Amino acid sequence: MAITNGIYSALSGATAATRRFDNSAANVANLESVSAPNGSTASVDAAGNPLFRPQRSVDSTTTTGGVRSTQQLVDPTSVQRYDPDAPDADGEGLVNRPNVSLENEVVDQIAAQKQFEANLATIRTADELFESTLDILG
């Protein structure tokens, strides 16, 4: 039935938007966290603290017409900044911080919100159509 296909597509789109927003929020929350040096596979620093690796959400179409959201590591995962007062600074005062742009994350969050709203509107419309169909048949 076409209505249920539309609901499925909209639900998968809303789920993808939620994952996109959650991912962006994690990037923002860890903006100043210690990041793994580029090319490193380490998951903790010398003190045993977890290293953050920023990710991007990539949406793709499924064969059934829905949307699938996957996470991919940002490349490069970190950028070096000069912060000699940081506890993790090296001998030259450099620290590894996640390669996250606050501006890009804000845009990503706004886009995820609009994506969620659009899919929710589709679900509402499909619900109204389904209700009208039941009224006609009843």
C-alpha positions in Angstrom: 0.0 0.0 0.0 1.4 3.4 -1.0 0.5 5.1 2.3 2.5 2.6 4.3 5.5 3.0 1.9 5.3 6.8 2.5 5.2 6.3 6.3 8.2 3.9 6.1 10.2 6.4 4.1 9.3 9.3 6.4 10.1 7.2 9.5 13.5 6.2 8.2 14.2 9.8 7.2 13.2 11.0 10.7 15.5 8.4 12.2 18.4 9.5 9.9 17.8 13.1 10.9 17.9 12.2 14.6 21.2 10.3 14.1 22.6 13.3 12.2 21.6 15.7 15.0 23.0 13.3 17.7 26.3 13.0 15.9 26.6 16.7 15.4 25.8 17.3 19.1 28.5 14.8 20.1 31.0 16.7 17.9 30.1 20.0 19.5 30.2 18.6 23.1 33.7 17.3 22.4 35.0 20.3 20.6 37.8 20.8 23.2 38.4 17.1 24.0 41.7 15.4 23.4 41.7 13.9 20.0 43.8 11.0 18.6 46.7 12.2 16.5 46.2 11.8 12.7 46.9 8.2 11.7 46.8 6.9 15.2 44.7 3.9 16.1 44.9 4.5 19.9 41.7 4.8 21.8 43.1 6.2 25.0 45.9 8.7 25.8 48.9 8.1 28.0 46.9 8.8 31.1 44.2 6.3 30.1 41.6 8.9 29.1 39.5 8.2 26.0 40.4 9.9 22.8 37.6 11.5 20.7 37.3 11.0 17.0 34.8 13.3 15.2 32.3 11.7 12.8 30.1 12.9 9.9 26.7 11.5 9.1 26.2 10.3 5.5 22.6 9.6 4.4 21.9 7.2 1.5 18.8 5.8 -0.1 17.9 2.2 0.6 16.5 -0.2 -2.0 13.1 0.0 -0.3 12.9 3.8 -0.7 14.0 4.7 2.9 17.0 6.5 4.2 20.0 5.0 6.0 22.4 7.1 8.0 25.9 5.9 8.5 28.7 7.5 10.4 32.2 8.1 8.9 35.3 9.4 10.6 36.3 12.9 9.7 39.6 13.0 7.9 41.9 14.2 9.3 40.5 13.4 12.7 42.5 16.0 14.6 44.2 19.4 14.1 47.1 20.7 16.1 46.6 23.9 18.1 49.0 25.9 20.2 48.0 25.7 23.8 51.1 25.4 26.0 49.0 25.6 29.2 47.0 22.5 28.3 47.9 19.4 30.4 48.3 17.3 27.2 50.5 19.8 25.4 53.7 18.4 24.0 57.2 20.0 24.4 56.3 22.6 21.7 53.0 23.5 23.3 50.9 21.8 20.7 47.8 19.8 21.4 45.6 17.6 19.3 42.0 18.7 19.1 39.1 17.2 17.1 38.8 18.5 13.5 35.4 20.0 14.2 34.1 23.3 12.9 31.4 24.8 15.2 30.0 26.7 12.2 29.6 23.5 10.1 28.0 21.7 13.1 25.4 24.5 13.6 24.5 24.2 9.9 24.3 20.4 10.2 22.0 20.7 13.2 19.7 23.2 11.5 19.6 20.9 8.4 18.8 17.9 10.6 16.0 19.8 12.3 14.5 20.7 9.0 14.9 17.2 7.7 13.1 15.9 10.8 10.3 18.4 10.5 9.8 17.6 6.8 9.6 13.9 7.5 7.2 14.5 10.4 4.9 16.5 8.1 4.9 13.5 5.7 3.9 11.2 8.5 1.1 13.5 9.5 -0.2 13.8 5.9 0.0 10.0 5.5 -1.9 9.6 8.8 -4.6 12.0 7.6 -4.9 10.1 4.2 -5.1 6.8 6.0 -7.9 8.1 8.3 -9.8 9.5 5.3 -9.5 6.2 3.6 -10.9 4.4 6.6 -13.8 6.9 6.8 -14.6 6.4 3.1 -14.5 2.6 3.5 -16.4 2.6 6.8 
